[in-house]
Each structure stands twice: as structure tokens, then as C-alpha cells.
Amino acid sequence: MESKVVFVDGLNIYTPSSNAPEWVKADMVINPTKLINCLQENDQYLKQRKHGLEVRLQVKQSAQGKLYASVDTYEPKMKAEVTSKQSVVEEAGEIDSLPF
């Protein structure tokens, strides 16, 4: 399943210059006006977290080798909750199947 790529307008990422130290992995330029507009237009990706609203981003590399940022749109699938009755039955079955 392939999801739509949501580019982050207002956040430009570049490979560092050849003179940059080894520990510099990327250069970034932020345009606050464009970034705020992008966040407002894509507010469905904002999540309330411990320290306020957040949006998760990923830095990716295009086929041409250029770096770019996109919104991490991954949503984990929720597992069905196990009821206490189910867990008791499963535990009893596990005990019966022990080799000793």
C-alpha cells in the first residue's frame, strides 16, 4: 500500500557542502510563512503530544539524490483488545500444554 507523499513547504533540505565537517548531515532553510501555511493546510497530521501539537517528518532522498522532507503519514494498526475472560482461557490453555 503506497500512500500519498505530503511535502513540507517551507522546509528545504540540502546535502552539505564538500567542505562541511563529517558530522554535518544536512543543511536546512526554513521559511516560516510557508511552513505555517503548510501546517495549517495539513492540520490532520498534527497530533497532540506531551509537549503540545507535533507533526512527524521524514527526511528522504529522491531518485536524483536530492534531500527533501515529507510528513510521516504512517498510522499503526490498532490491535483488538483482549478481554480478561479471553486471557484467562488462554493462560489456562498454556498451563495445560506445559511439558512438566
Phi and psi restraints in degrees (range 20) as a CNS / XPLOR table:
assign (resid 1 and name C) (resid 2 and name N)
       (resid 2 and name CA) (resid 2 and name C) 1.0 -105.0 20.0 2
assign (resid 2 and name N) (resid 2 and name CA)
       (resid 2 and name C) (resid 3 and name N) 1.0 132.1 20.0 2
assign (resid 2 and name C) (resid 3 and name N)
       (resid 3 and name CA) (resid 3 and name C) 1.0 -102.3 20.0 2
assign (resid 3 and name N) (resid 3 and name CA)
       (resid 3 and name C) (resid 4 and name N) 1.0 162.1 20.0 2
assign (resid 3 and name C) (resid 4 and name N)
       (resid 4 and name CA) (resid 4 and name C) 1.0 -69.2 20.0 2
assign (resid 4 and name N) (resid 4 and name CA)
       (resid 4 and name C) (resid 5 and name N) 1.0 136.5 20.0 2
assign (resid 4 and name C) (resid 5 and name N)
       (resid 5 and name CA) (resid 5 and name C) 1.0 -83.0 20.0 2
assign (resid 5 and name N) (resid 5 and name CA)
       (resid 5 and name C) (resid 6 and name N) 1.0 126.0 20.0 2
assign (resid 5 and name C) (resid 6 and name N)
       (resid 6 and name CA) (resid 6 and name C) 1.0 -105.8 20.0 2
assign (resid 6 and name N) (resid 6 and name CA)
       (resid 6 and name C) (resid 7 and name N) 1.0 102.6 20.0 2
assign (resid 6 and name C) (resid 7 and name N)
       (resid 7 and name CA) (resid 7 and name C) 1.0 -72.8 20.0 2
assign (resid 7 and name N) (resid 7 and name CA)
       (resid 7 and name C) (resid 8 and name N) 1.0 149.1 20.0 2
assign (resid 7 and name C) (resid 8 and name N)
       (resid 8 and name CA) (resid 8 and name C) 1.0 -97.6 20.0 2
assign (resid 8 and name N) (resid 8 and name CA)
       (resid 8 and name C) (resid 9 and name N) 1.0 99.6 20.0 2
assign (resid 8 and name C) (resid 9 and name N)
       (resid 9 and name CA) (resid 9 and name C) 1.0 -73.5 20.0 2
assign (resid 9 and name N) (resid 9 and name CA)
       (resid 9 and name C) (resid 10 and name N) 1.0 131.4 20.0 2
assign (resid 9 and name C) (resid 10 and name N)
       (resid 10 and name CA) (resid 10 and name C) 1.0 101.0 20.0 2
assign (resid 10 and name N) (resid 10 and name CA)
       (resid 10 and name C) (resid 11 and name N) 1.0 -2.4 20.0 2
assign (resid 10 and name C) (resid 11 and name N)
       (resid 11 and name CA) (resid 11 and name C) 1.0 -127.7 20.0 2
assign (resid 11 and name N) (resid 11 and name CA)
       (resid 11 and name C) (resid 12 and name N) 1.0 105.2 20.0 2
assign (resid 11 and name C) (resid 12 and name N)
       (resid 12 and name CA) (resid 12 and name C) 1.0 -106.4 20.0 2
assign (resid 12 and name N) (resid 12 and name CA)
       (resid 12 and name C) (resid 13 and name N) 1.0 132.5 20.0 2
assign (resid 12 and name C) (resid 13 and name N)
       (resid 13 and name CA) (resid 13 and name C) 1.0 -120.7 20.0 2
assign (resid 13 and name N) (resid 13 and name CA)
       (resid 13 and name C) (resid 14 and name N) 1.0 134.0 20.0 2
assign (resid 13 and name C) (resid 14 and name N)
       (resid 14 and name CA) (resid 14 and name C) 1.0 -129.2 20.0 2
assign (resid 14 and name N) (resid 14 and name CA)
       (resid 14 and name C) (resid 15 and name N) 1.0 151.1 20.0 2
assign (resid 14 and name C) (resid 15 and name N)
       (resid 15 and name CA) (resid 15 and name C) 1.0 -68.9 20.0 2
assign (resid 15 and name N) (resid 15 and name CA)
       (resid 15 and name C) (resid 16 and name N) 1.0 142.9 20.0 2
assign (resid 15 and name C) (resid 16 and name N)
       (resid 16 and name CA) (resid 16 and name C) 1.0 -68.0 20.0 2
assign (resid 16 and name N) (resid 16 and name CA)
       (resid 16 and name C) (resid 17 and name N) 1.0 159.2 20.0 2
assign (resid 16 and name C) (resid 17 and name N)
       (resid 17 and name CA) (resid 17 and name C) 1.0 -66.7 20.0 2
assign (resid 17 and name N) (resid 17 and name CA)
       (resid 17 and name C) (resid 18 and name N) 1.0 161.0 20.0 2
assign (resid 17 and name C) (resid 18 and name N)
       (resid 18 and name CA) (resid 18 and name C) 1.0 -66.0 20.0 2
assign (resid 18 and name N) (resid 18 and name CA)
       (resid 18 and name C) (resid 19 and name N) 1.0 -18.4 20.0 2
assign (resid 18 and name C) (resid 19 and name N)
       (resid 19 and name CA) (resid 19 and name C) 1.0 -87.3 20.0 2
assign (resid 19 and name N) (resid 19 and name CA)
       (resid 19 and name C) (resid 20 and name N) 1.0 -7.2 20.0 2
assign (resid 19 and name C) (resid 20 and name N)
       (resid 20 and name CA) (resid 20 and name C) 1.0 -70.0 20.0 2
assign (resid 20 and name N) (resid 20 and name CA)
       (resid 20 and name C) (resid 21 and name N) 1.0 148.8 20.0 2
assign (resid 20 and name C) (resid 21 and name N)
       (resid 21 and name CA) (resid 21 and name C) 1.0 -62.5 20.0 2
assign (resid 21 and name N) (resid 21 and name CA)
       (resid 21 and name C) (resid 22 and name N) 1.0 158.6 20.0 2
assign (resid 21 and name C) (resid 22 and name N)
       (resid 22 and name CA) (resid 22 and name C) 1.0 -58.5 20.0 2
assign (resid 22 and name N) (resid 22 and name CA)
       (resid 22 and name C) (resid 23 and name N) 1.0 -31.7 20.0 2
assign (resid 22 and name C) (resid 23 and name N)
       (resid 23 and name CA) (resid 23 and name C) 1.0 -80.7 20.0 2
assign (resid 23 and name N) (resid 23 and name CA)
       (resid 23 and name C) (resid 24 and name N) 1.0 -5.8 20.0 2
assign (resid 23 and name C) (resid 24 and name N)
       (resid 24 and name CA) (resid 24 and name C) 1.0 -86.5 20.0 2
assign (resid 24 and name N) (resid 24 and name CA)
       (resid 24 and name C) (resid 25 and name N) 1.0 116.9 20.0 2
assign (resid 24 and name C) (resid 25 and name N)
       (resid 25 and name CA) (resid 25 and name C) 1.0 -98.6 20.0 2
assign (resid 25 and name N) (resid 25 and name CA)
       (resid 25 and name C) (resid 26 and name N) 1.0 -24.3 20.0 2
assign (resid 25 and name C) (resid 26 and name N)
       (resid 26 and name CA) (resid 26 and name C) 1.0 -162.1 20.0 2
assign (resid 26 and name N) (resid 26 and name CA)
       (resid 26 and name C) (resid 27 and name N) 1.0 155.3 20.0 2
assign (resid 26 and name C) (resid 27 and name N)
       (resid 27 and name CA) (resid 27 and name C) 1.0 -109.8 20.0 2
assign (resid 27 and name N) (resid 27 and name CA)
       (resid 27 and name C) (resid 28 and name N) 1.0 142.4 20.0 2
assign (resid 27 and name C) (resid 28 and name N)
       (resid 28 and name CA) (resid 28 and name C) 1.0 -131.4 20.0 2
assign (resid 28 and name N) (resid 28 and name CA)
       (resid 28 and name C) (resid 29 and name N) 1.0 146.6 20.0 2
assign (resid 28 and name C) (resid 29 and name N)
       (resid 29 and name CA) (resid 29 and name C) 1.0 -126.9 20.0 2
assign (resid 29 and name N) (resid 29 and name CA)
       (resid 29 and name C) (resid 30 and name N) 1.0 128.4 20.0 2
assign (resid 29 and name C) (resid 30 and name N)
       (resid 30 and name CA) (resid 30 and name C) 1.0 -111.6 20.0 2
assign (resid 30 and name N) (resid 30 and name CA)
       (resid 30 and name C) (resid 31 and name N) 1.0 127.9 20.0 2
assign (resid 30 and name C) (resid 31 and name N)
       (resid 31 and name CA) (resid 31 and name C) 1.0 -105.3 20.0 2
assign (resid 31 and name N) (resid 31 and name CA)
       (resid 31 and name C) (resid 32 and name N) 1.0 101.6 20.0 2
assign (resid 31 and name C) (resid 32 and name N)
       (resid 32 and name CA) (resid 32 and name C) 1.0 -55.4 20.0 2
assign (resid 32 and name N) (resid 32 and name CA)
       (resid 32 and name C) (resid 33 and name N) 1.0 -40.9 20.0 2
assign (resid 32 and name C) (resid 33 and name N)
       (resid 33 and name CA) (resid 33 and name C) 1.0 -61.9 20.0 2
assign (resid 33 and name N) (resid 33 and name CA)
       (resid 33 and name C) (resid 34 and name N) 1.0 -48.3 20.0 2
assign (resid 33 and name C) (resid 34 and name N)
       (resid 34 and name CA) (resid 34 and name C) 1.0 -66.6 20.0 2
assign (resid 34 and name N) (resid 34 and name CA)
       (resid 34 and name C) (resid 35 and name N) 1.0 -38.8 20.0 2
assign (resid 34 and name C) (resid 35 and name N)
       (resid 35 and name CA) (resid 35 and name C) 1.0 -66.0 20.0 2
assign (resid 35 and name N) (resid 35 and name CA)
       (resid 35 and name C) (resid 36 and name N) 1.0 -43.5 20.0 2
assign (resid 35 and name C) (resid 36 and name N)
       (resid 36 and name CA) (resid 36 and name C) 1.0 -62.2 20.0 2
assign (resid 36 and name N) (resid 36 and name CA)
       (resid 36 and name C) (resid 37 and name N) 1.0 -43.5 20.0 2
assign (resid 36 and name C) (resid 37 and name N)
       (resid 37 and name CA) (resid 37 and name C) 1.0 -61.5 20.0 2
assign (resid 37 and name N) (resid 37 and name CA)
       (resid 37 and name C) (resid 38 and name N) 1.0 -41.6 20.0 2
assign (resid 37 and name C) (resid 38 and name N)
       (resid 38 and name CA) (resid 38 and name C) 1.0 -62.6 20.0 2
assign (resid 38 and name N) (resid 38 and name CA)
       (resid 38 and name C) (resid 39 and name N) 1.0 -43.4 20.0 2
assign (resid 38 and name C) (resid 39 and name N)
       (resid 39 and name CA) (resid 39 and name C) 1.0 -66.1 20.0 2
assign (resid 39 and name N) (resid 39 and name CA)
       (resid 39 and name C) (resid 40 and name N) 1.0 -37.9 20.0 2
assign (resid 39 and name C) (resid 40 and name N)
       (resid 40 and name CA) (resid 40 and name C) 1.0 -67.6 20.0 2
assign (resid 40 and name N) (resid 40 and name CA)
       (resid 40 and name C) (resid 41 and name N) 1.0 -37.7 20.0 2
assign (resid 40 and name C) (resid 41 and name N)
       (resid 41 and name CA) (resid 41 and name C) 1.0 -73.1 20.0 2
assign (resid 41 and name N) (resid 41 and name CA)
       (resid 41 and name C) (resid 42 and name N) 1.0 -23.3 20.0 2
assign (resid 41 and name C) (resid 42 and name N)
       (resid 42 and name CA) (resid 42 and name C) 1.0 -119.5 20.0 2
assign (resid 42 and name N) (resid 42 and name CA)
       (resid 42 and name C) (resid 43 and name N) 1.0 39.6 20.0 2
assign (resid 42 and name C) (resid 43 and name N)
       (resid 43 and name CA) (resid 43 and name C) 1.0 -65.8 20.0 2
assign (resid 43 and name N) (resid 43 and name CA)
       (resid 43 and name C) (resid 44 and name N) 1.0 -13.3 20.0 2
assign (resid 43 and name C) (resid 44 and name N)
       (resid 44 and name CA) (resid 44 and name C) 1.0 -66.8 20.0 2
assign (resid 44 and name N) (resid 44 and name CA)
       (resid 44 and name C) (resid 45 and name N) 1.0 -17.0 20.0 2
assign (resid 44 and name C) (resid 45 and name N)
       (resid 45 and name CA) (resid 45 and name C) 1.0 -93.3 20.0 2
assign (resid 45 and name N) (resid 45 and name CA)
       (resid 45 and name C) (resid 46 and name N) 1.0 -4.7 20.0 2
assign (resid 45 and name C) (resid 46 and name N)
       (resid 46 and name CA) (resid 46 and name C) 1.0 -76.7 20.0 2
assign (resid 46 and name N) (resid 46 and name CA)
       (resid 46 and name C) (resid 47 and name N) 1.0 132.0 20.0 2
assign (resid 46 and name C) (resid 47 and name N)
       (resid 47 and name CA) (resid 47 and name C) 1.0 -123.4 20.0 2
assign (resid 47 and name N) (resid 47 and name CA)
       (resid 47 and name C) (resid 48 and name N) 1.0 140.1 20.0 2
assign (resid 47 and name C) (resid 48 and name N)
       (resid 48 and name CA) (resid 48 and name C) 1.0 -77.5 20.0 2
assign (resid 48 and name N) (resid 48 and name CA)
       (resid 48 and name C) (resid 49 and name N) 1.0 122.7 20.0 2
assign (resid 48 and name C) (resid 49 and name N)
       (resid 49 and name CA) (resid 49 and name C) 1.0 -123.5 20.0 2
assign (resid 49 and name N) (resid 49 and name CA)
       (resid 49 and name C) (resid 50 and name N) 1.0 -173.5 20.0 2
assign (resid 49 and name C) (resid 50 and name N)
       (resid 50 and name CA) (resid 50 and name C) 1.0 -55.7 20.0 2
assign (resid 50 and name N) (resid 50 and name CA)
       (resid 50 and name C) (resid 51 and name N) 1.0 -39.2 20.0 2
assign (resid 50 and name C) (resid 51 and name N)
       (resid 51 and name CA) (resid 51 and name C) 1.0 -106.5 20.0 2
assign (resid 51 and name N) (resid 51 and name CA)
       (resid 51 and name C) (resid 52 and name N) 1.0 19.1 20.0 2
assign (resid 51 and name C) (resid 52 and name N)
       (resid 52 and name CA) (resid 52 and name C) 1.0 116.1 20.0 2
assign (resid 52 and name N) (resid 52 and name CA)
       (resid 52 and name C) (resid 53 and name N) 1.0 -162.5 20.0 2
assign (resid 52 and name C) (resid 53 and name N)
       (resid 53 and name CA) (resid 53 and name C) 1.0 -72.7 20.0 2
assign (resid 53 and name N) (resid 53 and name CA)
       (resid 53 and name C) (resid 54 and name N) 1.0 139.1 20.0 2
assign (resid 53 and name C) (resid 54 and name N)
       (resid 54 and name CA) (resid 54 and name C) 1.0 -139.2 20.0 2
assign (resid 54 and name N) (resid 54 and name CA)
       (resid 54 and name C) (resid 55 and name N) 1.0 154.1 20.0 2
assign (resid 54 and name C) (resid 55 and name N)
       (resid 55 and name CA) (resid 55 and name C) 1.0 -129.3 20.0 2
assign (resid 55 and name N) (resid 55 and name CA)
       (resid 55 and name C) (resid 56 and name N) 1.0 132.0 20.0 2
assign (resid 55 and name C) (resid 56 and name N)
       (resid 56 and name CA) (resid 56 and name C) 1.0 -88.4 20.0 2
assign (resid 56 and name N) (resid 56 and name CA)
       (resid 56 and name C) (resid 57 and name N) 1.0 133.0 20.0 2
assign (resid 56 and name C) (resid 57 and name N)
       (resid 57 and name CA) (resid 57 and name C) 1.0 -120.5 20.0 2
assign (resid 57 and name N) (resid 57 and name CA)
       (resid 57 and name C) (resid 58 and name N) 1.0 158.5 20.0 2
assign (resid 57 and name C) (resid 58 and name N)
       (resid 58 and name CA) (resid 58 and name C) 1.0 -128.4 20.0 2
assign (resid 58 and name N) (resid 58 and name CA)
       (resid 58 and name C) (resid 59 and name N) 1.0 138.7 20.0 2
assign (resid 58 and name C) (resid 59 and name N)
       (resid 59 and name CA) (resid 59 and name C) 1.0 -96.8 20.0 2
assign (resid 59 and name N) (resid 59 and name CA)
       (resid 59 and name C) (resid 60 and name N) 1.0 123.2 20.0 2
assign (resid 59 and name C) (resid 60 and name N)
       (resid 60 and name CA) (resid 60 and name C) 1.0 -123.3 20.0 2
assign (resid 60 and name N) (resid 60 and name CA)
       (resid 60 and name C) (resid 61 and name N) 1.0 168.5 20.0 2
assign (resid 60 and name C) (resid 61 and name N)
       (resid 61 and name CA) (resid 61 and name C) 1.0 -121.2 20.0 2
assign (resid 61 and name N) (resid 61 and name CA)
       (resid 61 and name C) (resid 62 and name N) 1.0 127.9 20.0 2
assign (resid 61 and name C) (resid 62 and name N)
       (resid 62 and name CA) (resid 62 and name C) 1.0 -73.9 20.0 2
assign (resid 62 and name N) (resid 62 and name CA)
       (resid 62 and name C) (resid 63 and name N) 1.0 170.5 20.0 2
assign (resid 62 and name C) (resid 63 and name N)
       (resid 63 and name CA) (resid 63 and name C) 1.0 -61.8 20.0 2
assign (resid 63 and name N) (resid 63 and name CA)
       (resid 63 and name C) (resid 64 and name N) 1.0 -25.9 20.0 2
assign (resid 63 and name C) (resid 64 and name N)
       (resid 64 and name CA) (resid 64 and name C) 1.0 -85.1 20.0 2
assign (resid 64 and name N) (resid 64 and name CA)
       (resid 64 and name C) (resid 65 and name N) 1.0 -2.3 20.0 2
assign (resid 64 and name C) (resid 65 and name N)
       (resid 65 and name CA) (resid 65 and name C) 1.0 93.8 20.0 2
assign (resid 65 and name N) (resid 65 and name CA)
       (resid 65 and name C) (resid 66 and name N) 1.0 2.3 20.0 2
assign (resid 65 and name C) (resid 66 and name N)
       (resid 66 and name CA) (resid 66 and name C) 1.0 -85.9 20.0 2
assign (resid 66 and name N) (resid 66 and name CA)
       (resid 66 and name C) (resid 67 and name N) 1.0 144.3 20.0 2
assign (resid 66 and name C) (resid 67 and name N)
       (resid 67 and name CA) (resid 67 and name C) 1.0 -86.7 20.0 2
assign (resid 67 and name N) (resid 67 and name CA)
       (resid 67 and name C) (resid 68 and name N) 1.0 147.1 20.0 2
assign (resid 67 and name C) (resid 68 and name N)
       (resid 68 and name CA) (resid 68 and name C) 1.0 -153.7 20.0 2
assign (resid 68 and name N) (resid 68 and name CA)
       (resid 68 and name C) (resid 69 and name N) 1.0 160.9 20.0 2
assign (resid 68 and name C) (resid 69 and name N)
       (resid 69 and name CA) (resid 69 and name C) 1.0 -108.0 20.0 2
assign (resid 69 and name N) (resid 69 and name CA)
       (resid 69 and name C) (resid 70 and name N) 1.0 141.1 20.0 2
assign (resid 69 and name C) (resid 70 and name N)
       (resid 70 and name CA) (resid 70 and name C) 1.0 -137.5 20.0 2
assign (resid 70 and name N) (resid 70 and name CA)
       (resid 70 and name C) (resid 71 and name N) 1.0 157.9 20.0 2
assign (resid 70 and name C) (resid 71 and name N)
       (resid 71 and name CA) (resid 71 and name C) 1.0 -73.4 20.0 2
assign (resid 71 and name N) (resid 71 and name CA)
       (resid 71 and name C) (resid 72 and name N) 1.0 134.3 20.0 2
assign (resid 71 and name C) (resid 72 and name N)
       (resid 72 and name CA) (resid 72 and name C) 1.0 -78.9 20.0 2
assign (resid 72 and name N) (resid 72 and name CA)
       (resid 72 and name C) (resid 73 and name N) 1.0 103.6 20.0 2
assign (resid 72 and name C) (resid 73 and name N)
       (resid 73 and name CA) (resid 73 and name C) 1.0 -94.4 20.0 2
assign (resid 73 and name N) (resid 73 and name CA)
       (resid 73 and name C) (resid 74 and name N) 1.0 6.5 20.0 2
assign (resid 73 and name C) (resid 74 and name N)
       (resid 74 and name CA) (resid 74 and name C) 1.0 -64.0 20.0 2
assign (resid 74 and name N) (resid 74 and name CA)
       (resid 74 and name C) (resid 75 and name N) 1.0 131.2 20.0 2
assign (resid 74 and name C) (resid 75 and name N)
       (resid 75 and name CA) (resid 75 and name C) 1.0 -123.6 20.0 2
assign (resid 75 and name N) (resid 75 and name CA)
       (resid 75 and name C) (resid 76 and name N) 1.0 114.8 20.0 2
assign (resid 75 and name C) (resid 76 and name N)
       (resid 76 and name CA) (resid 76 and name C) 1.0 -65.3 20.0 2
assign (resid 76 and name N) (resid 76 and name CA)
       (resid 76 and name C) (resid 77 and name N) 1.0 145.6 20.0 2
assign (resid 76 and name C) (resid 77 and name N)
       (resid 77 and name CA) (resid 77 and name C) 1.0 -77.0 20.0 2
assign (resid 77 and name N) (resid 77 and name CA)
       (resid 77 and name C) (resid 78 and name N) 1.0 136.4 20.0 2
assign (resid 77 and name C) (resid 78 and name N)
       (resid 78 and name CA) (resid 78 and name C) 1.0 -80.6 20.0 2
assign (resid 78 and name N) (resid 78 and name CA)
       (resid 78 and name C) (resid 79 and name N) 1.0 134.3 20.0 2
assign (resid 78 and name C) (resid 79 and name N)
       (resid 79 and name CA) (resid 79 and name C) 1.0 -82.2 20.0 2
assign (resid 79 and name N) (resid 79 and name CA)
       (resid 79 and name C) (resid 80 and name N) 1.0 147.1 20.0 2
assign (resid 79 and name C) (resid 80 and name N)
       (resid 80 and name CA) (resid 80 and name C) 1.0 -67.3 20.0 2
assign (resid 80 and name N) (resid 80 and name CA)
       (resid 80 and name C) (resid 81 and name N) 1.0 138.0 20.0 2
assign (resid 80 and name C) (resid 81 and name N)
       (resid 81 and name CA) (resid 81 and name C) 1.0 -72.9 20.0 2
assign (resid 81 and name N) (resid 81 and name CA)
       (resid 81 and name C) (resid 82 and name N) 1.0 140.0 20.0 2
assign (resid 81 and name C) (resid 82 and name N)
       (resid 82 and name CA) (resid 82 and name C) 1.0 -90.2 20.0 2
assign (resid 82 and name N) (resid 82 and name CA)
       (resid 82 and name C) (resid 83 and name N) 1.0 129.0 20.0 2
assign (resid 82 and name C) (resid 83 and name N)
       (resid 83 and name CA) (resid 83 and name C) 1.0 -76.8 20.0 2
assign (resid 83 and name N) (resid 83 and name CA)
       (resid 83 and name C) (resid 84 and name N) 1.0 159.3 20.0 2
assign (resid 83 and name C) (resid 84 and name N)
       (resid 84 and name CA) (resid 84 and name C) 1.0 -63.0 20.0 2
assign (resid 84 and name N) (resid 84 and name CA)
       (resid 84 and name C) (resid 85 and name N) 1.0 -34.0 20.0 2
assign (resid 84 and name C) (resid 85 and name N)
       (resid 85 and name CA) (resid 85 and name C) 1.0 -65.1 20.0 2
assign (resid 85 and name N) (resid 85 and name CA)
       (resid 85 and name C) (resid 86 and name N) 1.0 -42.3 20.0 2
assign (resid 85 and name C) (resid 86 and name N)
       (resid 86 and name CA) (resid 86 and name C) 1.0 -62.6 20.0 2
assign (resid 86 and name N) (resid 86 and name CA)
       (resid 86 and name C) (resid 87 and name N) 1.0 -43.7 20.0 2
assign (resid 86 and name C) (resid 87 and name N)
       (resid 87 and name CA) (resid 87 and name C) 1.0 -66.8 20.0 2
assign (resid 87 and name N) (resid 87 and name CA)
       (resid 87 and name C) (resid 88 and name N) 1.0 -35.3 20.0 2
assign (resid 87 and name C) (resid 88 and name N)
       (resid 88 and name CA) (resid 88 and name C) 1.0 -64.7 20.0 2
assign (resid 88 and name N) (resid 88 and name CA)
       (resid 88 and name C) (resid 89 and name N) 1.0 -44.2 20.0 2
assign (resid 88 and name C) (resid 89 and name N)
       (resid 89 and name CA) (resid 89 and name C) 1.0 -63.1 20.0 2
assign (resid 89 and name N) (resid 89 and name CA)
       (resid 89 and name C) (resid 90 and name N) 1.0 -43.5 20.0 2
assign (resid 89 and name C) (resid 90 and name N)
       (resid 90 and name CA) (resid 90 and name C) 1.0 -65.5 20.0 2
assign (resid 90 and name N) (resid 90 and name CA)
       (resid 90 and name C) (resid 91 and name N) 1.0 -41.0 20.0 2
assign (resid 90 and name C) (resid 91 and name N)
       (resid 91 and name CA) (resid 91 and name C) 1.0 -63.5 20.0 2
assign (resid 91 and name N) (resid 91 and name CA)
       (resid 91 and name C) (resid 92 and name N) 1.0 -40.9 20.0 2
assign (resid 91 and name C) (resid 92 and name N)
       (resid 92 and name CA) (resid 92 and name C) 1.0 -63.4 20.0 2
assign (resid 92 and name N) (resid 92 and name CA)
       (resid 92 and name C) (resid 93 and name N) 1.0 -40.2 20.0 2
assign (resid 92 and name C) (resid 93 and name N)
       (resid 93 and name CA) (resid 93 and name C) 1.0 -64.7 20.0 2
assign (resid 93 and name N) (resid 93 and name CA)
       (resid 93 and name C) (resid 94 and name N) 1.0 -37.5 20.0 2
assign (resid 93 and name C) (resid 94 and name N)
       (resid 94 and name CA) (resid 94 and name C) 1.0 -67.6 20.0 2
assign (resid 94 and name N) (resid 94 and name CA)
       (resid 94 and name C) (resid 95 and name N) 1.0 -38.9 20.0 2
assign (resid 94 and name C) (resid 95 and name N)
       (resid 95 and name CA) (resid 95 and name C) 1.0 -64.3 20.0 2
assign (resid 95 and name N) (resid 95 and name CA)
       (resid 95 and name C) (resid 96 and name N) 1.0 -43.2 20.0 2
assign (resid 95 and name C) (resid 96 and name N)
       (resid 96 and name CA) (resid 96 and name C) 1.0 -64.1 20.0 2
assign (resid 96 and name N) (resid 96 and name CA)
       (resid 96 and name C) (resid 97 and name N) 1.0 -26.8 20.0 2
assign (resid 96 and name C) (resid 97 and name N)
       (resid 97 and name CA) (resid 97 and name C) 1.0 -91.9 20.0 2
assign (resid 97 and name N) (resid 97 and name CA)
       (resid 97 and name C) (resid 98 and name N) 1.0 1.7 20.0 2
assign (resid 97 and name C) (resid 98 and name N)
       (resid 98 and name CA) (resid 98 and name C) 1.0 -69.4 20.0 2
assign (resid 98 and name N) (resid 98 and name CA)
       (resid 98 and name C) (resid 99 and name N) 1.0 142.2 20.0 2
assign (resid 98 and name C) (resid 99 and name N)
       (resid 99 and name CA) (resid 99 and name C) 1.0 -76.5 20.0 2
assign (resid 99 and name N) (resid 99 and name CA)
       (resid 99 and name C) (resid 100 and name N) 1.0 -4.5 20.0 2
